[in-house]
Amino acid sequence: MTETRNYIIKQISVFSENRPGRLAAIAHALEEEKINILAFSIAEANGFGVVRALVDHPKKAYDKLTSIGFNVAFTDVIAVKMRDEPGGLYEIAKILGDAKINIEYSYAYSGKEGAVLILRVDNAPAAITGILTGGGTLIETSVFH
Amino acid sequence: MRCWDPRMETMPKEEIREMQYKLLKTLVYRLYSFSPFYHDRMKAQSVHPDDIRSLEDIRKLPFMYKRDLRDNYPDRIFTATQEDLVRYHVSSGTTGKPTVVGYTQNDLNNWTTSLARALTSCGLGRGDVMQVSYGYGLFTGGLGLHYGAERIGATVLPTSVGNTERQIELMQDLHATAIACTPSYLLHIGEVAEKMGISIGKDTDLRIGILGAEPWSETMRDRIQDWLGIKAYDIYGTSELSGPMFCECSEQNGFHVWGDLAYVEILDPETGESLGPGEKGEMVLTMLQKEALPMIRYRIGDITSFEDEVCPCGRTHTRVRRISGRVDDMLIIRGINVFPSQIEYALMEIPEVGQHFQIVVDRKGALDEMLVRVEVSPDAFSDKITELMKISKNVEHKLRNTLNVGVKVELVEPGSLPRFEGKAKRVVDRRTL
């Protein structure tokens, strides 16, 4: 029996208006608290956006951003290791597809220790089991925070 | 149904109109002869009292505006001498110089009579204890309600404003059954009472609120009635009319404007065209019996509509709906009149967005575009873009239903819209016409 909660990562999501300087405001606030951003993405909609980030201290980031007036929410995501070479994404995507895991959104980064795919899915425990059963490697929560 | 003056309050409509025509005719002759101010106004518009041959001919008469009172500060357009005055009231002058209103004994009597009928119509009378929590003094609210309530035989508790905890103690100890104050002050009283461990609904005898002197909404009425367990009635007036004058009857569906005291017109604020029952426009009032400071076709600037059918309560006098906005705030978007207050009330019903908003009007080609910016409340924020889009679609939908014109909604960060103390400036009009 896999301990699925070991693989659930707390992502912070920040509501932001779509205008110059908003990302700088968020990043500056995190810098002030000496919070490191490990991965992030911006989703854009009609006039506003949601900045999503994995940080080393999510609670501290939440408190800081809320205190300066931002709307912040925690969201559970999971992180899958990819081979950083052609076909790396296909391998993982196939596992997800075979396991019938539906992706709400996703973003990726390629770091020192290889490439990582961050996934937001509707049922995280089921996805974790599916990925592990299909032969994928998940990154443990403790690696991030 | 209990009436203060049954014969007058249920007079057949035709008789009311005849009476109004006679009163108007007398008034116009008097002003033409004795008021240099109004004489000149009529001359400038080439109207003579003889031109008034029906009640509809009132439309030939020139308008009066708030600025006429300011420009003639303090008493230059009074038509009674100081010896004949028995009181002054002075308005606060938030929009300029203060305005002064003088009263003859007859003016005070008519004012009190108007309120005696109004208070009786919402079920008050002998045996009631009315706490008057409007300010006493230069403001007309306190003294107006005070004399009105005394006239119908109610016991007045003249608490005026302030010292809320003491107000609540007195309300309990003296068994107040009614309170006259602003709706926001009543909400404050409710909150303070709860902190004191007192429930207005269970621990007091309060059953009626006579609320006015500031704009409020049906949503606010529901909240007050449900929370405090009382009936809340809308009262209307301004110092230029005398003070608070007209109040809703037990039907809670608009206030009766007594035809022997006032004549109501509703006009299209742009064209000046006269509108019929149910059509929303600018209210114009003519006070038919005022002696010291006659007000003819006075454009107060309030937006509302009227109903001319006999009220289910049996009263025959014209009913005017709750004020829904101010002419000064009105925007015309693609030919449709839009009031920021309508947006405010619609937003109050959507918990996902705060009550602060900003309206930006622009012109794209030949078309007006209205954008309403609202703050997403922290509780409603989720990581999902689709959820956020749903909120903005919902707001767009509700605003379109309320305003009858398409609106774009933009979600902004909480705290990012300007806050106002006092009069809010919520409209940014970028159209260049």
Chai-1 contact restraints between the chains, C-beta under 6 A:
chainA,res_idxA,chainB,res_idxB,connection_type,confidence,min_distance_angstrom,max_distance_angstrom,comment,restraint_id
A,S13,B,D383,contact,1.0,0.0,6.0,A-B,restraint_1
A,F15,B,V376,contact,1.0,0.0,6.0,A-B,restraint_2
A,F15,B,F381,contact,1.0,0.0,6.0,A-B,restraint_3
A,E17,B,V412,contact,1.0,0.0,6.0,A-B,restraint_4
A,E17,B,E413,contact,1.0,0.0,6.0,A-B,restraint_5
A,A43,B,I385,contact,1.0,0.0,6.0,A-B,restraint_6
A,A45,B,I385,contact,1.0,0.0,6.0,A-B,restraint_7
A,A45,B,M389,contact,1.0,0.0,6.0,A-B,restraint_8
A,G47,B,E410,contact,1.0,0.0,6.0,A-B,restraint_9
A,F48,B,L411,contact,1.0,0.0,6.0,A-B,restraint_10
A,G69,B,G415,contact,1.0,0.0,6.0,A-B,restraint_11
A,N71,B,V376,contact,1.0,0.0,6.0,A-B,restraint_12
A,N71,B,P378,contact,1.0,0.0,6.0,A-B,restraint_13
A,N71,B,F381,contact,1.0,0.0,6.0,A-B,restraint_14
A,N71,B,P414,contact,1.0,0.0,6.0,A-B,restraint_15
A,A73,B,F381,contact,1.0,0.0,6.0,A-B,restraint_16
A,A73,B,S382,contact,1.0,0.0,6.0,A-B,restraint_17
A,A73,B,D383,contact,1.0,0.0,6.0,A-B,restraint_18
A,T75,B,D383,contact,1.0,0.0,6.0,A-B,restraint_19
